């Protein structure tokens, strides 16, 4: 029996070690975890007999933990230490102690998971979403409200699949479309933080062919990275066929270059997909990685965004909420046009920096919390605070921007300047982005709030101005203001 317990015990202890070793700011929780997992393998008689001058580092650390968890320096704990090493040169552990360690590890691992079920639904929000479902505005909706530290509201209403009557789950995956754009903006800002580019650089510095662009008067046109991310580049778009034939961002770029500019760079705002994809290509050139690899390694992995991807796995694809369109008061299934009839798992498409990502409400909340915390979350710094400030500041104050009134544009995101209509409940300076099928994320620094709406409706008359979005935001804001 003892041998069987040991076989169970050590695989449980290793993920606990990995968890605390990767989180240098857990504090008291970390120290207690190390205390329990470390001394669990040492009897009191072992510790008394070994003394303080024991030359076995792993055992000495356990002794130190037993004597004073608070005096132990985590930085001295070597990377890669396996807890199984504690087992050397000591007497067999009693069954009761082994069981205690196993129970401690199970509770620790369970407690270290994201508190998905801990967040309570705000009843007023749930009611508004039920009304939207009953009116066939959407098949279902996942709504989330958070602040810098925690999830305040998380709820799922309606169906993820109407034909099978499958309830929509809170961890459902959605095509977030243009909610990918702020992530592209952050990717560029990471490169700026590292001194590898400036958003004021001309694009031709990285893609020399851009030097051939000319204004309507025949003069050379200079497009900057800032122009790309603020929809003020004047760039033309690729055709549907050109996009389908491109399997990488590098293959896509030439399709922009064979057409004339639509207006002088910096002269006005005009929503532009080609410019965001060009920004994604610049990240590839500067970093030496494909865009999907870069955001995975530099944004998604550090933030724990495990379900955010350009290319869902088979398991993830099974969780994608189906898309619908409304006609004659009824909903019917619609395709995600990004996929062009192919499965979501297919890699036969480029990593669309303008709108190719799939994600969940909880994952995107992690991204938003990072920005609300000035570029850092759970000890992982993604951006410098001054870069978050630049990212969320209107870059061209004179431009009339957005699909609703009262907005300006930052580095890949919309910024509310004069709250009104669908943004009336938000503070000036709130920033975020919506998606083609009705998704939306807003970050309100003044009120320390994040609003995330996940739906999949293909034909809203104006997704940025939908009644569903307004009802969710208004209900949440009213309750939280009390």
VOPAGU-2260 file (C-alpha; in pm, 1 decimal, decimal comma):
REM VOPAGU-2260
SITE   aa  ch    i         X         Y         Z
SITE  UNK   A    0       0,0       0,0       0,0
SITE  UNK   A    1     285,6     237,4      88,0
SITE  UNK   A    2     440,2     191,1    -255,6
SITE  UNK   A    3     107,5     262,3    -424,7
SITE  UNK   A    4      64,2     583,0    -225,1
SITE  UNK   A    5     412,7     694,0    -323,2
SITE  UNK   A    6     333,2     641,9    -690,5
SITE  UNK   A    7      34,3     871,8    -649,9
SITE  UNK   A    8     206,4    1121,5    -421,8
SITE  UNK   A    9     502,8    1231,4    -630,2
SITE  UNK   A   10     310,9    1303,0    -954,9
SITE  UNK   A   11      82,2    1526,8    -745,6
SITE  UNK   A   12     369,3    1706,4    -577,0
SITE  UNK   A   13     546,8    1795,6    -900,4
SITE  UNK   A   14     266,6    2015,5   -1044,4
SITE  UNK   A   15     242,1    2189,7    -706,7
SITE  UNK   A   16     613,9    2269,4    -726,6
SITE  UNK   A   17     576,0    2386,9   -1084,7
SITE  UNK   A   18     281,4    2609,6    -991,7
SITE  UNK   A   19     450,6    2793,6    -706,1
SITE  UNK   A   20     788,4    2810,1    -880,0
SITE  UNK   A   21     631,0    3003,1   -1169,5
SITE  UNK   A   22     452,9    3254,2    -947,3
SITE  UNK   A   23     705,8    3463,6    -754,0
SITE  UNK   A   24     445,8    3695,7    -599,6
SITE  UNK   A   25     207,9    3453,6    -436,0
SITE  UNK   A   26     350,3    3543,4     -92,4
SITE  UNK   A   27     201,8    3369,2     208,4
SITE  UNK   A   28       9,2    3120,9      -9,1
SITE  UNK   A   29     337,3    3020,1    -173,6
SITE  UNK   A   30     524,4    2980,0     152,4
SITE  UNK   A   31     252,5    2766,5     309,6
SITE  UNK   A   32     239,4    2549,0      -1,4
SITE  UNK   A   33     613,2    2490,6      14,1
SITE  UNK   A   34     593,6    2427,3     386,6
SITE  UNK   A   35     332,7    2155,2     349,6
SITE  UNK   A   36     480,7    1990,8      40,2
SITE  UNK   A   37     838,2    2016,4     161,2
SITE  UNK   A   38     810,3    1884,1     517,5
SITE  UNK   A   39     555,1    1622,0     422,2
SITE  UNK   A   40     843,7    1391,6     337,2
SITE  UNK   A   41    1036,9    1442,4     661,5
SITE  UNK   A   42     953,6    1298,3    1000,5
SITE  UNK   A   43    1039,1    1511,4    1304,0
SITE  UNK   A   44    1305,8    1258,1    1398,4
SITE  UNK   A   45    1462,2    1294,1    1053,2
SITE  UNK   A   46    1486,5    1671,5    1091,1
SITE  UNK   A   47    1628,4    1656,2    1442,5
SITE  UNK   A   48    1888,8    1399,4    1335,9
SITE  UNK   A   49    1996,4    1575,1    1016,5
SITE  UNK   A   50    2075,1    1914,6    1172,1
SITE  UNK   A   51    2133,0    2244,2     998,5
SITE  UNK   A   52    2458,6    2162,4     823,6
SITE  UNK   A   53    2318,6    1891,3     601,9
SITE  UNK   A   54    2481,5    1911,7     260,5
SITE  UNK   A   55    2184,4    1779,2      64,5
SITE  UNK   A   56    2030,7    2101,1     -73,2
SITE  UNK   A   57    1676,0    1972,7    -122,7
SITE  UNK   A   58    1663,9    1828,2     228,7
SITE  UNK   A   59    1814,5    2142,0     379,4
SITE  UNK   A   60    1548,3    2355,0     215,5
SITE  UNK   A   61    1280,4    2134,0     367,4
SITE  UNK   A   62    1444,2    2172,1     708,6
SITE  UNK   A   63    1451,1    2549,8     664,5
SITE  UNK   A   64    1085,7    2546,9     564,1
SITE  UNK   A   65     993,8    2346,0     873,0
SITE  UNK   A   66    1178,1    2583,3    1104,1
SITE  UNK   A   67    1056,8    2907,6     950,2
SITE  UNK   A   68     861,4    2930,6     627,3
SITE  UNK   A   69     900,3    3306,9     632,0
SITE  UNK   A   70    1283,1    3304,6     639,7
SITE  UNK   A   71    1315,2    3086,3     331,1
SITE  UNK   A   72    1412,5    3270,5      11,8
SITE  UNK   A   73    1228,4    3129,5    -286,4
SITE  UNK   A   74    1502,7    3259,2    -514,9
SITE  UNK   A   75    1739,4    2999,4    -362,5
SITE  UNK   A   76    1513,2    2714,1    -466,1
SITE  UNK   A   77    1679,8    2578,1    -783,4
SITE  UNK   A   78    1483,4    2543,9   -1104,9
SITE  UNK   A   79    1412,2    2185,4   -1199,3
SITE  UNK   A   80    1432,8    2033,6    -850,4
SITE  UNK   A   81    1218,4    1723,1    -833,2
SITE  UNK   A   82    1041,4    1666,3    -505,0
SITE  UNK   A   83    1113,2    1298,1    -532,2
SITE  UNK   A   84    1471,3    1384,6    -432,3
SITE  UNK   A   85    1349,5    1454,2     -80,8
SITE  UNK   A   86    1307,8    1081,9     -40,0
SITE  UNK   A   87    1680,1    1007,9     -24,6
SITE  UNK   A   88    1857,3     904,7     294,3
SITE  UNK   A   89    1555,5     884,4     520,7
SITE  UNK   A   90    1321,2     633,7     676,0
SITE  UNK   A   91     999,3     519,3     503,7
SITE  UNK   A   92     709,3     756,5     546,9
SITE  UNK   A   93     410,3     653,5     747,0
SITE  UNK   A   94      88,8     591,0     551,8
SITE  UNK   A   95     -93,0     862,7     741,9
SITE  UNK   A   96     167,5    1123,6     645,2
SITE  UNK   A   97     159,8    1018,4     281,5
SITE  UNK   A   98    -218,6    1046,6     277,1
SITE  UNK   A   99    -195,2    1391,8     434,8
SITE  UNK   A  100      45,1    1511,9     164,9
SITE  UNK   A  101    -175,9    1371,1    -111,3
SITE  UNK   A  102    -481,2    1547,3      30,4
SITE  UNK   A  103    -286,4    1873,1      65,0
SITE  UNK   A  104    -172,6    1852,7    -297,2
SITE  UNK   A  105    -520,5    1777,5    -428,8
SITE  UNK   A  106    -664,8    2075,3    -239,5
SITE  UNK   A  107    -378,7    2298,5    -354,1
SITE  UNK   A  108    -413,8    2205,1    -720,1
SITE  UNK   A  109    -791,1    2246,4    -706,9
SITE  UNK   A  110    -755,4    2582,8    -537,3
SITE  UNK   A  111    -498,6    2705,1    -788,0
SITE  UNK   A  112    -737,5    2675,3   -1081,2
SITE  UNK   A  113    -921,5    2979,4   -1211,3
SITE  UNK   A  114   -1229,3    3050,8    -997,9
SITE  UNK   A  115   -1472,4    2995,3   -1282,1
SITE  UNK   A  116   -1751,8    2875,2   -1059,5
SITE  UNK   A  117   -1686,2    3131,2    -785,5
SITE  UNK   A  118   -1822,2    3424,8    -984,0
SITE  UNK   A  119   -2190,4    3487,7    -925,0
SITE  UNK   A  120   -2421,3    3606,1   -1200,2
SITE  UNK   A  121   -2570,5    3952,8   -1165,1
SITE  UNK   A  122   -2945,7    3879,4   -1182,6
SITE  UNK   A  123   -3026,6    4195,3   -1381,0
SITE  UNK   A  124   -2775,2    4101,8   -1650,1
SITE  UNK   A  125   -2907,8    3746,1   -1665,7
SITE  UNK   A  126   -3261,6    3878,5   -1713,2
SITE  UNK   A  127   -3161,0    4113,3   -1995,3
SITE  UNK   A  128   -2980,7    3831,9   -2176,0
SITE  UNK   A  129   -3278,4    3598,0   -2134,9
SITE  UNK   A  130   -3492,5    3865,1   -2299,6
SITE  UNK   A  131   -3248,1    3889,8   -2590,8
SITE  UNK   A  132   -3259,0    3512,8   -2636,2
SITE  UNK   A  133   -3640,7    3506,3   -2615,3
SITE  UNK   A  134   -3656,6    3776,2   -2884,0
SITE  UNK   A  135   -3424,7    3575,2   -3108,8
SITE  UNK   A  136   -3165,1    3850,1   -3106,5
SITE  UNK   A  137   -2903,8    3586,6   -3023,8
SITE  UNK   A  138   -2905,3    3212,7   -2964,1
SITE  UNK   A  139   -2703,5    3257,5   -2648,6
SITE  UNK   A  140   -2466,5    3490,9   -2468,9
SITE  UNK   A  141   -2179,7    3466,6   -2225,9
SITE  UNK   A  142   -2138,4    3782,1   -2019,1
SITE  UNK   A  143   -1852,4    3872,1   -1790,2
SITE  UNK   A  144   -1774,2    4168,2   -1567,9
SITE  UNK   A  145   -1442,5    4199,3   -1386,1
SITE  UNK   A  146   -1212,2    4444,3   -1217,4
SITE  UNK   A  147    -834,1    4441,8   -1179,1
SITE  UNK   A  148    -836,0    4159,9    -928,2
SITE  UNK   A  149   -1127,8    3929,3    -988,9
SITE  UNK   A  150   -1432,6    3823,0   -1186,1
SITE  UNK   A  151   -1743,6    3999,1   -1055,2
SITE  UNK   A  152   -1999,3    3836,3   -1286,8
SITE  UNK   A  153   -1992,2    3540,7   -1522,2
SITE  UNK   A  154   -2298,9    3386,8   -1678,6
SITE  UNK   A  155   -2411,1    3191,5   -1983,1
SITE  UNK   A  156   -2762,5    3222,2   -2124,3
SITE  UNK   A  157   -2933,2    3038,1   -2408,5
SITE  UNK   A  158   -2797,7    2775,4   -2646,3
SITE  UNK   A  159   -2462,6    2705,8   -2804,7
SITE  UNK   A  160   -2636,9    2494,2   -3067,8
SITE  UNK   A  161   -3006,7    2540,7   -3140,2
SITE  UNK   A  162   -3050,8    2221,7   -3341,2
SITE  UNK   A  163   -2926,9    1996,8   -3060,9
SITE  UNK   A  164   -3056,7    2230,3   -2789,1
SITE  UNK   A  165   -2711,2    2225,3   -2630,6
SITE  UNK   A  166   -2694,4    2483,9   -2350,2
SITE  UNK   A  167   -2430,1    2749,3   -2393,0
SITE  UNK   A  168   -2150,2    2699,2   -2141,0
SITE  UNK   A  169   -1948,6    2969,0   -1972,6
SITE  UNK   A  170   -1630,0    2829,9   -2124,7
SITE  UNK   A  171   -1772,7    2826,3   -2478,5
SITE  UNK   A  172   -1531,5    2939,4   -2748,1
SITE  UNK   A  173   -1625,8    3222,1   -2984,4
SITE  UNK   A  174   -1484,0    3365,1   -3301,7
SITE  UNK   A  175   -1391,8    3708,3   -3165,9
SITE  UNK   A  176   -1311,4    3858,8   -3507,6
SITE  UNK   A  177   -1188,8    4219,0   -3468,6
SITE  UNK   A  178   -1135,9    4177,9   -3095,8
SITE  UNK   A  179    -807,8    4038,4   -3231,7
SITE  UNK   A  180    -699,3    4392,3   -3323,4
SITE  UNK   A  181    -610,4    4510,0   -2969,3
SITE  UNK   A  182    -399,2    4195,0   -2931,8
SITE  UNK   A  183    -215,9    4293,1   -3249,5
SITE  UNK   A  184    -168,3    4641,7   -3105,9
SITE  UNK   A  185     -19,7    4494,6   -2788,3
SITE  UNK   A  186     211,9    4270,9   -2993,8
SITE  UNK   A  187     349,0    4578,7   -3172,0
SITE  UNK   A  188     388,2    4764,2   -2843,1
SITE  UNK   A  189     587,5    4470,7   -2700,3
SITE  UNK   A  190     833,5    4513,4   -2985,4
SITE  UNK   A  191     849,8    4886,7   -2917,4
SITE  UNK   A  192     916,7    4820,7   -2547,4
SITE  UNK   A  193    1213,0    4607,3   -2651,5
SITE  UNK   A  194    1350,9    4881,9   -2875,6
SITE  UNK   A  195    1300,4    4679,8   -3192,2
SITE  UNK   A  196    1065,6    4929,1   -3355,9
SITE  UNK   A  197     875,7    5251,9   -3296,5
SITE  UNK   A  198     515,2    5304,8   -3398,2
SITE  UNK   A  199     636,6    5625,4   -3563,0
SITE  UNK   A  200     864,4    5426,0   -3795,2
SITE  UNK   A  201     775,1    5423,9   -4165,6
SITE  UNK   A  202     648,1    5084,9   -4278,9
SITE  UNK   A  203     902,2    5082,2   -4562,1
SITE  UNK   A  204    1176,3    5036,2   -4300,5
SITE  UNK   A  205    1047,2    4679,8   -4257,1
SITE  UNK   A  206     872,2    4619,6   -4589,8
SITE  UNK   A  207    1073,7    4815,8   -4850,0
SITE  UNK   A  208     804,7    4784,1   -5117,6
SITE  UNK   A  209     593,5    5035,9   -4925,0
SITE  UNK   A  210     829,7    5306,1   -5055,2
SITE  UNK   A  211     649,6    5275,2   -5389,0
SITE  UNK   A  212     319,1    5409,8   -5257,0
SITE  UNK   A  213     225,1    5753,9   -5388,0
SITE  UNK   A  214     -46,6    6003,2   -5300,4
SITE  UNK   A  215    -303,7    6116,1   -5557,3
SITE  UNK   A  216     -76,0    6409,5   -5652,9
SITE  UNK   A  217     206,8    6171,9   -5739,1
SITE  UNK   A  218     415,5    6257,1   -5434,7
SITE  UNK   A  219     566,2    5983,9   -5221,8
SITE  UNK   A  220     333,9    5863,7   -4945,4
SITE  UNK   A  221     484,8    5770,2   -4609,9
SITE  UNK   A  222     279,9    5522,0   -4407,8
SITE  UNK   A  223     384,7    5473,0   -4045,5
SITE  UNK   A  224     309,0    5184,3   -3812,4
SITE  UNK   A  225      86,6    5425,0   -3619,7
SITE  UNK   A  226    -115,1    5484,7   -3936,8
SITE  UNK   A  227    -160,1    5107,9   -3970,8
SITE  UNK   A  228    -298,8    5064,1   -3619,9
SITE  UNK   A  229    -525,4    5370,5   -3623,1
SITE  UNK   A  230    -697,3    5299,0   -3956,2
SITE  UNK   A  231    -550,3    5611,0   -4110,3
SITE  UNK   A  232    -309,2    5455,3   -4361,3
SITE  UNK   A  233    -524,1    5489,0   -4673,7
SITE  UNK   A  234    -427,8    5135,0   -4771,4
SITE  UNK   A  235    -643,1    4936,9   -5015,3
SITE  UNK   A  236    -789,3    4598,5   -4929,5
SITE  UNK   A  237    -719,9    4257,1   -5076,0
SITE  UNK   A  238   -1006,0    4091,0   -5261,7
SITE  UNK   A  239   -1181,0    3784,8   -5121,6
SITE  UNK   A  240   -1001,4    3563,7   -5372,6
SITE  UNK   A  241    -664,5    3714,0   -5286,9
SITE  UNK   A  242    -724,0    3647,2   -4918,8
SITE  UNK   A  243    -829,3    3287,5   -4986,8
SITE  UNK   A  244    -515,1    3221,5   -5189,3
SITE  UNK   A  245    -284,4    3351,4   -4915,4
SITE  UNK   A  246    -168,2    3105,9   -4651,7
SITE  UNK   A  247      73,0    3337,7   -4470,4
SITE  UNK   A  248      84,3    3708,5   -4395,9
SITE  UNK   A  249     392,1    3729,7   -4620,2
SITE  UNK   A  250     184,2    3597,5   -4911,3
SITE  UNK   A  251     -96,6    3843,0   -4834,4
SITE  UNK   A  252     107,0    4167,2   -4835,0
SITE  UNK   A  253     175,1    4186,6   -5213,4
SITE  UNK   A  254    -201,2    4197,6   -5276,3
SITE  UNK   A  255    -214,9    4535,6   -5101,4
SITE  UNK   A  256      82,3    4674,3   -5285,8
SITE  UNK   A  257     -59,6    4629,1   -5637,0
SITE  UNK   A  258    -338,2    4883,2   -5577,5
SITE  UNK   A  259    -331,9    5261,7   -5527,0
SITE  UNK   A  260    -382,1    5432,3   -5192,5
SITE  UNK   A  261    -737,2    5541,7   -5112,5
SITE  UNK   A  262    -632,7    5865,6   -4939,9
SITE  UNK   A  263    -323,6    6038,6   -4803,4
SITE  UNK   A  264    -191,1    5863,7   -4490,4
SITE  UNK   A  265    -294,0    6038,5   -4169,6
SITE  UNK   A  266    -560,4    6253,5   -4334,6
SITE  UNK   A  267    -865,9    6065,4   -4201,9
SITE  UNK   A  268    -999,2    5749,5   -4036,2
SITE  UNK   A  269   -1130,6    5463,1   -4249,2
SITE  UNK   A  270   -1165,3    5114,2   -4106,4
SITE  UNK   A  271    -899,2    4900,8   -4272,0
SITE  UNK   A  272    -822,2    4530,2   -4248,1
SITE  UNK   A  273    -510,2    4534,7   -4465,7
SITE  UNK   A  274    -331,6    4780,5   -4239,5
SITE  UNK   A  275    -376,2    4562,5   -3928,0
SITE  UNK   A  276    -249,8    4257,0   -4113,9
SITE  UNK   A  277      49,6    4460,1   -4228,5
SITE  UNK   A  278     120,3    4542,5   -3862,9
SITE  UNK   A  279     105,6    4170,8   -3787,0
SITE  UNK   A  280     354,1    4105,5   -4067,0
SITE  UNK   A  281     593,2    4363,7   -3922,3
SITE  UNK   A  282     581,6    4178,4   -3589,2
SITE  UNK   A  283     681,6    3862,8   -3778,8
SITE  UNK   A  284     972,9    4038,0   -3951,4
SITE  UNK   A  285    1105,2    4201,9   -3635,2
SITE  UNK   A  286    1058,6    3902,5   -3404,1
SITE  UNK   A  287    1158,6    3627,2   -3646,4
SITE  UNK   A  288     845,6    3430,6   -3553,3
SITE  UNK   A  289     514,4    3372,1   -3723,6
SITE  UNK   A  290     245,9    3599,7   -3582,0
SITE  UNK   A  291      54,2    3314,5   -3421,7
SITE  UNK   A  292     370,6    3185,1   -3252,8
SITE  UNK   A  293     460,0    3531,0   -3126,5
SITE  UNK   A  294     127,8    3607,8   -2960,0
SITE  UNK   A  295     112,8    3255,9   -2817,5
SITE  UNK   A  296     452,9    3283,2   -2653,0
SITE  UNK   A  297     450,1    3650,9   -2556,6
SITE  UNK   A  298      84,8    3710,1   -2465,0
SITE  UNK   A  299    -132,7    3400,9   -2436,0
SITE  UNK   A  300     103,5    3170,3   -2246,3
SITE  UNK   A  301     214,8    3426,4   -1984,7
SITE  UNK   A  302    -145,1    3533,7   -1924,3
SITE  UNK   A  303    -280,6    3179,0   -1906,2
SITE  UNK   A  304    -508,6    3229,9   -2208,6
SITE  UNK   A  305    -531,5    2858,9   -2279,9
SITE  UNK   A  306    -827,9    2877,2   -2519,1
SITE  UNK   A  307    -722,4    3173,2   -2733,0
SITE  UNK   A  308    -585,4    3069,4   -3070,2
SITE  UNK   A  309    -595,5    3118,0   -3445,0
SITE  UNK   A  310    -618,6    2742,1   -3489,8
SITE  UNK   A  311    -843,4    2559,8   -3240,0
SITE  UNK   A  312    -766,6    2197,9   -3160,5
SITE  UNK   A  313   -1028,1    1931,1   -3219,3
SITE  UNK   A  314   -1126,3    1950,1   -2853,0
SITE  UNK   A  315   -1152,8    2328,7   -2865,0
SITE  UNK   A  316   -1344,3    2323,4   -3192,3
SITE  UNK   A  317   -1612,6    2111,2   -3026,6
SITE  UNK   A  318   -1671,1    2399,6   -2782,8
SITE  UNK   A  319   -1717,9    2671,3   -3046,0
SITE  UNK   A  320   -2063,6    2826,4   -3021,2
SITE  UNK   A  321   -2252,8    2807,6   -3347,7
SITE  UNK   A  322   -2319,8    3129,2   -3538,1
SITE  UNK   A  323   -2666,6    3244,0   -3641,6
SITE  UNK   A  324   -2833,6    3509,5   -3852,6
SITE  UNK   A  325   -3177,9    3655,5   -3798,6
SITE  UNK   A  326   -3442,0    3677,9   -4070,1
SITE  UNK   A  327   -3818,6    3718,1   -4035,2
SITE  UNK   A  328   -3783,2    3706,2   -3657,9
SITE  UNK   A  329   -3613,2    3367,0   -3660,1
SITE  UNK   A  330   -3254,4    3250,1   -3624,1
SITE  UNK   A  331   -3088,9    3020,9   -3874,7
SITE  UNK   A  332   -2735,8    2887,8   -3875,6
SITE  UNK   A  333   -2466,2    3101,2   -4038,2
SITE  UNK   A  334   -2109,8    3016,1   -4127,9
SITE  UNK   A  335   -1801,0    3187,4   -3992,2
SITE  UNK   A  336   -1683,6    3352,6   -4311,6
SITE  UNK   A  337   -1323,3    3354,1   -4191,9
SITE  UNK   A  338   -1315,7    2975,2   -4233,5
SITE  UNK   A  339   -1435,9    2972,5   -4595,1
SITE  UNK   A  340   -1614,2    2641,4   -4541,7
SITE  UNK   A  341   -1311,5    2470,2   -4386,3
SITE  UNK   A  342   -1301,0    2336,5   -4029,6
SITE  UNK   A  343   -1180,9    2571,9   -3758,2
SITE  UNK   A  344    -887,3    2336,0   -3699,6
SITE  UNK   A  345    -752,8    2391,8   -4051,6
SITE  UNK   A  346    -418,3    2570,5   -4081,9
SITE  UNK   A  347    -481,9    2655,5   -4447,4
SITE  UNK   A  348    -527,4    3022,5   -4363,2
SITE  UNK   A  349    -291,5    3293,0   -4249,0
SITE  UNK   A  350    -299,1    3407,3   -3883,5
SITE  UNK   A  351    -526,4    3703,9   -3945,9
SITE  UNK   A  352    -401,5    3982,4   -3720,2
SITE  UNK   A  353    -714,4    4178,9   -3808,5
SITE  UNK   A  354    -967,4    3920,0   -3693,8
SITE  UNK   A  355    -858,7    3557,7   -3689,2
SITE  UNK   A  356    -870,6    3466,8   -3321,5
SITE  UNK   A  357   -1102,5    3239,7   -3125,0
SITE  UNK   A  358   -1132,7    3288,2   -2749,5
SITE  UNK   A  359   -1348,2    3260,3   -2437,9
SITE  UNK   A  360   -1485,3    3527,8   -2208,0
SITE  UNK   A  361   -1251,0    3421,2   -1928,4
SITE  UNK   A  362    -945,9    3420,1   -2152,5
SITE  UNK   A  363   -1015,8    3763,5   -2292,9
SITE  UNK   A  364   -1076,5    3890,2   -1941,0
SITE  UNK   A  365    -717,4    3794,9   -1858,9
SITE  UNK   A  366    -597,9    4011,5   -2146,8
SITE  UNK   A  367    -815,9    4300,1   -2031,6
SITE  UNK   A  368    -703,5    4265,8   -1669,8
SITE  UNK   A  369    -343,3    4288,6   -1785,2
SITE  UNK   A  370    -418,3    4621,1   -1954,3
SITE  UNK   A  371    -622,1    4747,3   -1658,3
SITE  UNK   A  372    -324,2    4662,4   -1435,8
SITE  UNK   A  373     -93,3    4878,2   -1649,0
SITE  UNK   A  374      57,9    4591,0   -1845,7
SITE  UNK   A  375     107,3    4327,0   -1576,5
SITE  UNK   A  376     -92,0    4032,7   -1441,2
SITE  UNK   A  377       0,5    3772,0   -1181,2
SITE  UNK   A  378     366,4    3871,2   -1190,5
SITE  UNK   A  379     390,9    3861,1   -1570,3
SITE  UNK   A  380     468,3    4196,8   -1727,3
SITE  UNK   A  381     353,9    4216,8   -2088,7
SITE  UNK   A  382     382,4    4594,0   -2145,1
SITE  UNK   A  383     541,8    4887,6   -1968,9
SITE  UNK   A  384     288,0    5118,5   -1798,9
SITE  UNK   A  385     378,0    5403,3   -2035,2
SITE  UNK   A  386     309,1    5175,3   -2331,5
SITE  UNK   A  387     -38,5    5092,7   -2198,2
SITE  UNK   A  388     -95,2    5467,1   -2167,3
SITE  UNK   A  389      10,3    5523,7   -2528,0
SITE  UNK   A  390    -193,2    5224,9   -2644,4
SITE  UNK   A  391    -510,6    5363,4   -2484,2
SITE  UNK   A  392    -464,1    5729,1   -2585,0
SITE  UNK   A  393    -633,6    5885,3   -2889,0
SITE  UNK   A  394    -362,2    5920,2   -3153,2
SITE  UNK   A  395    -537,6    6152,7   -3400,5
SITE  UNK   A  396    -778,7    6375,4   -3205,2
SITE  UNK   A  397    -915,3    6540,9   -3519,5
SITE  UNK   A  398   -1030,7    6215,9   -3681,7
SITE  UNK   A  399   -1396,0    6116,3   -3672,5
SITE  UNK   A  400   -1375,2    5746,4   -3590,7
SITE  UNK   A  401   -1570,5    5432,9   -3512,6
SITE  UNK   A  402   -1912,5    5291,1   -3589,2
SITE  UNK   A  403   -2086,0    5482,0   -3310,1
SITE  UNK   A  404   -2047,9    5852,0   -3225,3
SITE  UNK   A  405   -1817,4    5999,1   -2962,8
SITE  UNK   A  406   -1510,7    5781,6   -3016,2
SITE  UNK   A  407   -1141,8    5815,9   -3100,4
SITE  UNK   A  408    -876,9    5559,3   -3184,6
SITE  UNK   A  409    -573,1    5437,2   -2995,9
SITE  UNK   A  410    -309,9    5182,4   -3098,1
SITE  UNK   A  411    -542,8    4911,1   -3226,4
SITE  UNK   A  412    -839,3    4995,3   -3005,9
SITE  UNK   A  413   -1143,0    5220,5   -2989,8
SITE  UNK   A  414   -1151,7    5485,8   -2715,1
SITE  UNK   A  415   -1471,0    5639,5   -2578,9
SITE  UNK   A  416   -1428,4    6017,9   -2573,3
SITE  UNK   A  417   -1789,4    6131,1   -2524,3
SITE  UNK   A  418   -2008,2    5852,8   -2379,1
SITE  UNK   A  419   -2349,2    5833,1   -2545,1
SITE  UNK   A  420   -2603,3    5580,2   -2666,8
SITE  UNK   A  421   -2454,4    5231,7   -2639,3
SITE  UNK   A  422   -2152,5    5374,7   -2450,1
SITE  UNK   A  423   -2349,5    5609,4   -2219,8
SITE  UNK   A  424   -2279,0    5398,6   -1911,1
SITE  UNK   A  425   -1900,5    5401,5   -1973,7
SITE  UNK   A  426   -1647,6    5661,7   -1857,8
SITE  UNK   A  427   -1449,4    5886,3   -2090,8
SITE  UNK   A  428   -1124,2    5706,5   -2163,7
SITE  UNK   A  429   -1282,6    5361,2   -2172,8
SITE  UNK   A  430   -1114,1    5154,4   -2444,6
SITE  UNK   A  431   -1171,7    4823,6   -2620,0
SITE  UNK   A  432   -1300,8    4665,8   -2938,4
SITE  UNK   A  433   -1591,8    4474,4   -3082,2
SITE  UNK   A  434   -1617,2    4187,6   -3328,0
SITE  UNK   A  435   -1812,0    4128,2   -3648,2
SITE  UNK   A  436   -2051,8    3879,2   -3487,1
SITE  UNK   A  437   -2143,2    4102,8   -3192,2
SITE  UNK   A  438   -1869,7    4030,4   -2939,3
SITE  UNK   A  439   -1734,2    4321,8   -2735,8
SITE  UNK   A  440   -1480,7    4406,3   -2464,9
SITE  UNK   A  441   -1457,1    4740,2   -2282,5
SITE  UNK   A  442   -1197,2    4840,5   -2023,4
SITE  UNK   A  443   -1307,0    5131,6   -1802,9
SITE  UNK   A  444   -1005,2    5252,2   -1600,4
SITE  UNK   A  445   -1199,4    5521,5   -1414,2
SITE  UNK   A  446   -1446,5    5271,8   -1269,8
SITE  UNK   A  447   -1200,5    4979,8   -1257,5
SITE  UNK   A  448   -1435,4    4764,9   -1465,4
SITE  UNK   A  449   -1417,9    4528,6   -1760,2
SITE  UNK   A  450   -1725,9    4434,5   -1965,6
SITE  UNK   A  451   -1712,2    4135,0   -2200,7
SITE  UNK   A  452   -1997,3    4013,4   -2420,1
SITE  UNK   A  453   -1966,5    3693,1   -2624,0
SITE  UNK   A  454   -2234,7    3622,9   -2884,6
SITE  UNK   A  455   -2234,9    3483,0   -3239,9
SITE  UNK   A  456   -2487,7    3675,7   -3448,5
SITE  UNK   A  457   -2382,5    3724,0   -3811,0
SITE  UNK   A  458   -2614,9    3998,6   -3928,4
SITE  UNK   A  459   -2661,1    4265,5   -3666,7
SITE  UNK   A  460   -2749,2    4587,9   -3850,7
SITE  UNK   A  461   -2460,0    4744,0   -3656,0
SITE  UNK   A  462   -2284,5    4505,2   -3419,8
SITE  UNK   A  463   -2120,8    4797,2   -3238,2
SITE  UNK   A  464   -2459,7    4947,9   -3164,4
SITE  UNK   A  465   -2666,1    4639,8   -3084,6
SITE  UNK   A  466   -2944,7    4642,6   -2828,7
SITE  UNK   A  467   -2793,6    4329,2   -2674,8
SITE  UNK   A  468   -2467,8    4507,6   -2604,2
SITE  UNK   A  469   -2642,5    4812,6   -2460,3
SITE  UNK   A  470   -2871,6    4602,1   -2238,8
SITE  UNK   A  471   -2580,1    4403,5   -2094,7
SITE  UNK   A  472   -2363,0    4704,7   -2023,4
SITE  UNK   A  473   -2647,5    4910,8   -1879,1
SITE  UNK   A  474   -2769,5    4636,2   -1646,6
SITE  UNK   A  475   -2419,3    4566,0   -1515,5
SITE  UNK   A  476   -2328,9    4930,2   -1472,7
SITE  UNK   A  477   -2647,6    5010,6   -1280,3
SITE  UNK   A  478   -2599,2    4727,9   -1033,0
SITE  UNK   A  479   -2230,0    4796,3    -977,0
SITE  UNK   A  480   -2289,9    5167,6    -926,5
SITE  UNK   A  481   -2508,7    5101,6    -618,5
